């Protein structure tokens, strides 16, 4: 992606050198930048007014809540087997680790948590 598409530049009024603010022109259905001190306005050449980039360092750790089985947003799998209690139902979620993305399961009965190794032998 070219750097021009990744950045949103500030615009300034040529008359007063004040910052131009984004505003919707509802009649024309366009985004315009306006000066709050004079009547200067200019059409935007794009639709993005703000872009927030989140960058994480490799040293950051992800916190996993203790009881993920009660989280209704996590998907449920009935195709795995807990080695601790033999239950065949677990919630699963992915976490970025030093090895990349890793898939974790947590048993809905005993709360045992394990990392998916990709083996189908547990089925």
N, C-alpha and C positions, 0 to 999 in steps of 0.2 A: 504494500500500500504506500503510495507516495506520501512524503512528509506533509505536503500541503493539505491532504485529506485528513491527516491525523490531528492537525492543530486548528484551533479556532482563534483567529487573531482579533485583537481589540480594534475598534474603529473609533475615530475621533472626528469631531465636527471641524470642517475647514474654516468656519467663521469664528468660533469661540474656543477651539481646541479642547472642548469638553468631551467626555466619553459619550458615545452614542449607545443608546439602549435598544434592545430588540423589542418589537411590538408587532402585533398581528394587524394587518390591514384586512378587515373582514369583508369589505366590499369587493376588493380585488382578489381575496384569498391568497395573500402573499405575506411574507415576512419582510418587515422593513426595520431599519435602524433610524431612530429619531434622536434629536438633540432636545434636552429638557430646558434649554435656555433660549433657543431660537426656533424657528420653524423648519430648520433643515431636516430633511429625511432622504434616505437612499434605500433602494431595494436591496435586499440581501441576495447574494449570488448562490446561497445554499440554504438548507433548512436547519442546520445544526448551530445552536447558539452556545452550547456548553458541552464539553467532553471531559469526563472524569476517568483518569487512568489509575487503576489500582495495581501497584506492583508489590509483590511479596519477596522478601529475601529468603534464601534457602535455610536460614537459621530459625525462621518463624515456625512455631508448632501449632497444629490445629487442636483445639480442645473438643473432646467428644463428651457429651453429657453422659452421666453414669447410667441412666436408665433409658436407652434409646428405644426400647421395646414399646414404651408408652407414647412415642412420637407418631401421631397419625399421618404425618406427611411421608414417612419412610415406607418403601415397598416391602411387601411380605413374600417370602419364598416358602413353598412347601416341598421343594425338591432337594433339600439338604438335610443332613443328619448331624445332630449335636453329639460329639464323642463323649460328653460327660453324662447326659441323661437319656440319649437315644431319641429325643424329640425330633420331629421332622418339620418343624416350623421355626423360621427365624426372620428377623428383619435384616436388611442389608443396606450398606451405604459405602460410598467411595471416599477415600482420603488420599491427598497427595503426600507421598513419603519420599525418602531419599532415592527409592527405586523407581519413582514415578507414581502413577495412579494405582492404588491398591483397593481391592474390594474386601470389605469386612462384613461378617455375619454376627448377629447376636441372637442367641436362643431365646425364644419367648417364654420358656418354662423356667430355666435355671439361670438365665442371663450370662451364660458362658459366651465369650467373644473370641472369634478366631478369624484369621486372615485367609482369604481364598487363595489356594495354591494353583488352581486351574486343573487339579486332578478330578476326574469323574468317578474315582473309586469310592467316594463317600456316598454315592447315589444308592 
